[in-house]
Amino acid sequence: MATAVSHEVLVGGAVGRQPSGRAGFIGTMRSEFTKIRSVRSTYWTLLALVLASVGIGALFSWGQTQRLLRFEQGTTLRGGKVPAGVAEHIANEIRNQAASISLFGLLIGQLIIIVLGALAITSEYSTGMIRTSLTAMPRRGTVFAAKCVVFSLVALVVGLVTSFLAFFTGQAILSSQHVSVTLGQPNVLRTVIGGGLFLAVCGLLSFGIGAMLRHTAGAIAAGIGLMFVLWILSQFLPGPPSGWFGQADIDKWIPFNAGSAIWESQANGLNPFSPWIGFAVFCCYAAAALVAGLVLFRRRDA
């Protein structure tokens, strides 16, 4: 005679209860964290982010020390004489921008975090795993939020580590010409922390674009175009006076110019936002991309 088992199953000779209840947000976060750390491309991309940002920042810092050294020796790059007081002026200029000089590599680092942000959401579409994820957790809003939170934490931690490593490396190089700064000096700590925040929001912007496009190459191209190509094109806008459509009126709204205001000593643009206002504008761009991505994620078929 067959016996029906409804809520209890035989496991290893012992009677155990089947888990009850439905999967929640914490469980979904654990699942997403397992996914992101089990893919080798995550580690390679993060390593490339750190090496590129720190390495380029160090190279740019070294270039500034060589520039100052030549001026102190009294010769220009063409071998001409340097007027008196120019070397001191250059030293003060470098010292005032020392923190941003060491973070110059973030210009390339943003492109790498854009790649990771796109992969964090689009890779499951390319493999078809998104259907499995949504079968295990049918609540799409929960899945999207878990993916977003996990990626945000990874991007923020790695962004801050990268920013501080780039800063200390750059200052060690600049100290050879006595133009380095410390974290205790005005605006320096804000600049270094701002570099990490900038990278994290860059990644979230790309994450939102990836959720909208659901295509890895397309999301990466769109993210790079928005953050890098648009910034380059803005340099060709006519300068003042030019009316509303001039560079002084438009370029501060360019995503890179707005976001980099938090870590640039001299913010990009002719009429830039203040550091935190510019960063807030940049966060609004990322939030708009995430909201649009969430709406499409919930409405479209997997």
WOBEL-V691729 format. One record per residue. PHI is phi in whole degrees, 0 to 359 (NA if undefined). PSI is psi in radians with two decimals (999 if undefined). NEAR is the number of other C-alpha atoms within 8 Angstrom. Layout:
BEGIN
PHI&PSI&NEAR ; PHI&PSI&NEAR
END
This chain:
BEGIN
NA&2.23&2 ; 281&2.48&3 ; 247&2.22&4 ; 276&2.34&4 ; 244&2.05&6 ; 261&-1.04&5 ; 251&-0.02&6 ; 231&2.49&9 ; 230&2.68&10 ; 273&2.08&8 ; 234&1.96&7 ; 58&0.59&4 ; 85&-0.07&5 ; 244&2.70&6 ; 268&2.12&8 ; 234&2.69&8 ; 272&2.47&7 ; 289&2.48&7 ; 298&2.40&4 ; 250&2.92&4 ; 87&3.04&4 ; 248&2.72&4 ; 298&2.46&7 ; 249&-2.98&6 ; 294&-0.71&9 ; 296&-0.76&7 ; 297&-0.68&8 ; 293&-0.64&13 ; 296&-0.74&12 ; 300&-0.73&8 ; 297&-0.75&8 ; 291&-0.63&11 ; 294&-0.68&9 ; 298&-0.71&8 ; 297&-0.83&8 ; 289&-0.48&9 ; 267&-0.15&9 ; 267&-0.03&6 ; 257&2.18&8 ; 295&-0.51&7 ; 299&-0.49&6 ; 298&-0.83&10 ; 293&-0.72&9 ; 295&-0.71&8 ; 293&-0.75&12 ; 294&-0.67&11 ; 296&-0.73&8 ; 297&-0.66&9 ; 299&-0.84&12 ; 295&-0.86&11 ; 296&-0.76&8 ; 294&-0.80&11 ; 294&-0.81&18 ; 289&-0.76&16 ; 295&-0.79&10 ; 291&-0.67&10 ; 298&-0.73&16 ; 295&-0.73&13 ; 296&-0.72&8 ; 293&-0.67&11 ; 296&-0.75&14 ; 299&-0.70&11 ; 298&-0.64&8 ; 291&-0.64&10 ; 293&-0.66&12 ; 292&-0.64&8 ; 298&-0.81&8 ; 295&-0.71&12 ; 300&-0.72&9 ; 295&-0.71&11 ; 294&-0.66&12 ; 293&-0.48&8 ; 281&-0.12&6 ; 86&0.29&9 ; 229&2.59&12 ; 270&3.11&10 ; 297&-0.46&6 ; 267&0.10&5 ; 89&0.09&6 ; 280&2.97&7 ; 280&2.49&7 ; 263&2.22&10 ; 300&2.69&6 ; 297&2.43&5 ; 89&-0.18&6 ; 291&-0.72&9 ; 300&-0.73&11 ; 295&-0.67&7 ; 296&-0.75&8 ; 296&-0.70&9 ; 298&-0.77&10 ; 295&-0.65&9 ; 296&-0.79&8 ; 294&-0.72&11 ; 297&-0.68&10 ; 292&-0.44&8 ; 248&0.26&11 ; 302&-0.75&13 ; 296&-0.78&15 ; 291&-0.58&11 ; 299&-0.75&12 ; 290&-0.34&18 ; 261&0.22&17 ; 302&-0.50&11 ; 295&-0.25&14 ; 296&-0.34&11 ; 300&-0.64&8 ; 269&-0.58&9 ; 301&-0.60&13 ; 298&-0.60&11 ; 292&-0.61&10 ; 287&-0.73&12 ; 291&-0.46&16 ; 296&-0.71&16 ; 298&-0.81&12 ; 294&-0.68&11 ; 298&-0.71&15 ; 293&-0.75&17 ; 295&-0.55&11 ; 299&-0.46&11 ; 246&-0.56&13 ; 273&-0.37&13 ; 298&-0.59&10 ; 289&-0.47&9 ; 288&-0.66&12 ; 289&-0.51&9 ; 264&-0.21&7 ; 84&0.03&8 ; 293&-0.31&9 ; 299&-0.56&10 ; 292&-0.66&8 ; 294&-0.74&8 ; 299&-0.73&10 ; 283&-0.36&11 ; 287&-0.73&7 ; 290&-0.60&6 ; 226&1.61&11 ; 293&-0.34&7 ; 283&1.77&7 ; 294&-0.62&10 ; 299&-0.67&8 ; 294&-0.75&10 ; 298&-0.82&13 ; 297&-0.78&10 ; 296&-0.71&8 ; 296&-0.78&13 ; 301&-0.78&12 ; 295&-0.78&10 ; 294&-0.78&9 ; 298&-0.81&11 ; 295&-0.67&11 ; 300&-0.78&11 ; 296&-0.76&8 ; 296&-0.81&8 ; 296&-0.69&12 ; 292&-0.81&12 ; 297&-0.86&9 ; 293&-0.64&11 ; 298&-0.78&14 ; 293&-0.74&13 ; 299&-0.78&9 ; 298&-0.77&13 ; 296&-0.77&15 ; 291&-0.68&10 ; 298&-0.77&9 ; 297&-0.70&16 ; 297&-0.90&12 ; 293&-0.62&9 ; 293&-0.80&11 ; 297&-0.72&16 ; 291&-0.56&14 ; 297&-0.64&9 ; 286&-0.76&11 ; 293&-0.45&15 ; 295&-0.34&9 ; 296&-0.41&8 ; 247&0.24&9 ; 60&0.70&6 ; 237&0.35&12 ; 275&2.91&11 ; 230&2.96&10 ; 241&2.89&6 ; 295&-0.38&6 ; 280&-0.18&6 ; 282&2.73&8 ; 306&2.30&5 ; 70&-0.07&6 ; 289&-0.83&12 ; 297&-0.71&10 ; 300&-0.69&9 ; 296&-0.79&14 ; 290&-0.81&15 ; 296&-0.66&12 ; 299&-0.58&10 ; 298&-0.74&16 ; 293&-0.70&16 ; 296&-0.69&11 ; 300&-0.80&13 ; 297&-0.73&15 ; 298&-0.75&13 ; 289&-0.58&11 ; 302&-0.79&12 ; 297&-0.70&17 ; 293&-0.65&14 ; 300&-0.78&16 ; 293&-0.64&16 ; 301&-0.80&16 ; 296&-0.72&15 ; 297&-0.72&15 ; 298&-0.67&19 ; 294&-0.55&14 ; 285&-0.76&11 ; 271&-0.53&8 ; 60&0.42&10 ; 222&2.15&10 ; 300&-0.93&12 ; 298&-0.73&6 ; 295&-0.72&9 ; 293&-0.72&14 ; 295&-0.78&13 ; 297&-0.73&8 ; 294&-0.73&9 ; 296&-0.79&12 ; 294&-0.68&11 ; 297&-0.70&9 ; 288&-0.70&10 ; 270&-0.53&10 ; 246&-0.93&10 ; 295&-0.75&9 ; 298&-0.64&10 ; 296&-0.73&13 ; 295&-0.76&8 ; 297&-0.54&8 ; 294&-0.37&10 ; 290&-0.28&7 ; 263&0.05&6 ; 293&2.57&8 ; 295&2.50&7 ; 279&3.10&8 ; 288&2.70&8 ; 276&2.35&5 ; 214&0.19&9 ; 77&-2.87&6 ; 295&-0.51&6 ; 269&0.33&7 ; 273&2.95&13 ; 299&-0.66&15 ; 296&-0.40&11 ; 263&-0.46&9 ; 256&-0.69&10 ; 293&-0.38&13 ; 290&-0.33&15 ; 272&-0.16&8 ; 299&2.31&11 ; 309&-0.78&11 ; 294&-0.75&10 ; 298&-0.72&16 ; 292&-0.81&15 ; 290&-0.67&14 ; 285&-0.17&15 ; 301&-0.44&18 ; 282&-0.36&15 ; 238&-0.02&14 ; 266&2.25&11 ; 295&-0.68&10 ; 243&1.76&6 ; 300&2.58&11 ; 291&2.56&10 ; 106&2.79&10 ; 279&-0.44&8 ; 222&1.17&8 ; 286&2.80&13 ; 287&2.81&10 ; 291&2.79&8 ; 309&-0.91&11 ; 284&-0.55&8 ; 293&-0.77&8 ; 299&-0.74&17 ; 294&-0.63&14 ; 296&-0.70&9 ; 299&-0.76&11 ; 298&-0.72&13 ; 297&-0.60&10 ; 295&-0.67&8 ; 299&-0.81&10 ; 296&-0.72&14 ; 297&-0.69&9 ; 297&-0.71&8 ; 295&-0.70&12 ; 292&-0.72&14 ; 295&-0.78&9 ; 298&-0.72&10 ; 296&-0.71&13 ; 295&-0.75&12 ; 300&-0.81&8 ; 290&-0.61&10 ; 298&-0.63&11 ; 280&-0.45&8 ; 265&-0.55&6 ; 271&2.70&6 ; 289&2.61&3 ; 286&999&5
END
